[in-house]
Amino acid sequence: MVKTWAEKEMRNLIRPAPLLKNAQLSDSKVRELYLQIIQYMRRMYQDARLVHADLSEFNMLYHGGDAYIIDVSQAVEHDHPHALEFLRKDCANVNDFFQKHSVAVMTVRELFEFITDPSITSENIDEYLSKAMEIASKRTEEERSSQDKVDEEVFKKAYIPRTLTEVKNYERDVDIMMKLKEEDMALNVQQDNILYQTVTGLKKDLSGVQKIPALLEKGNESETDSDDDDGSLEDSDSGCKESVHPKDKPAEVSVDKKERKKMVKEAQREKRKTKIPKHVKKRKEKTAKMKKGK
């Protein structure tokens, strides 16, 4: 076995392809390779059910404009007890190399979630990567370094259950996320002590299965809100026309369409501040029914 492995490694070394760390790359090419390699990592995890477990610029070759991952003999299956720990190290190694080449990389946590997220499909992966890299490119060096410190101290060293059967206290975690909702706190960032949502395919608030990547869901919600605002504006205008007689109409004030839309959004924002969340409303209704039944 050792002889076979040594011969395979020797064949890799004598190939006319340099290691990635020694390749001369342009800025555009190095960014292209980053996207290529992280997609390889995702395919290894999702399709081959493998984690390389020792991935770095020393285990990749550059040939014909593409990167090739080698030394896969020590790869582990994705359900290996230390698979997620190895994957986080692979993510950190890949990020470190490309960050040195001035690529605006994702955080280790973002890359880990891209690789493990089951809701990312062949239909939405391009959109997801475009959005993720856009966010990464807008992050300043100071923000990036501070975020990496958080990932280093919490995410990279934390225990992450691979399946729900490995979750020690699911009910407690649900209660934590429900409290966050009730307090109207933003759920765009996961709680640092609850890290298994993406791996297990759950929504960040643990309320159900995440069918669309959370990153894309936010964008869709924004578009929907915008459409709703436009619809509300039109409904409001049409309602005034129907309920007020033309003779009784006050003199029209010339308001810019953009300004009018802004005013409607402000009004709706104020209305949302006093709106009771649906899950809180349902809980109160359920409690009231139970009391009534007694």
Sequence and secondary structure as in RCSB ss.txt:
>XXXX:A:sequence
MVKTWAEKEMRNLIRPAPLLKNAQLSDSKVRELYLQIIQYMRRMYQDARLVHADLSEFNMLYHGGDAYIIDVSQA
VEHDHPHALEFLRKDCANVNDFFQKHSVAVMTVRELFEFITDPSITSENIDEYLSKAMEIASKRTEEERSSQDKV
DEEVFKKAYIPRTLTEVKNYERDVDIMMKLKEEDMALNVQQDNILYQTVTGLKKDLSGVQKIPALLEKGNESETD
SDDDDGSLEDSDSGCKESVHPKDKPAEVSVDKKERKKMVKEAQREKRKTKIPKHVKKRKEKTAKMKKGK
>XXXX:A:secstr
 HHHHHHHHHHHHHSS  BGGG    HHHHHHHHHHHHHHHHHHHHTS EE SS SGGGEEEETTEEEE   TT 
EETTSTTHHHHHHHHHHHHHHHHHHTT     HHHHHHHHH TT  TTTHHHHHHHHHHHHHHS HHHHHHHHHH
IIIIITTS   SSGGG S HHHHHHHHHHHHHTT   SS  TT   HHHHTB TTSSSB  S HHHHHHHHHHHH
HHHHHHHHHHHHHHHHHHS GGG        HHHHHHHHHHHHHHHHHT   HHHHHHHHHHHHHHHH 
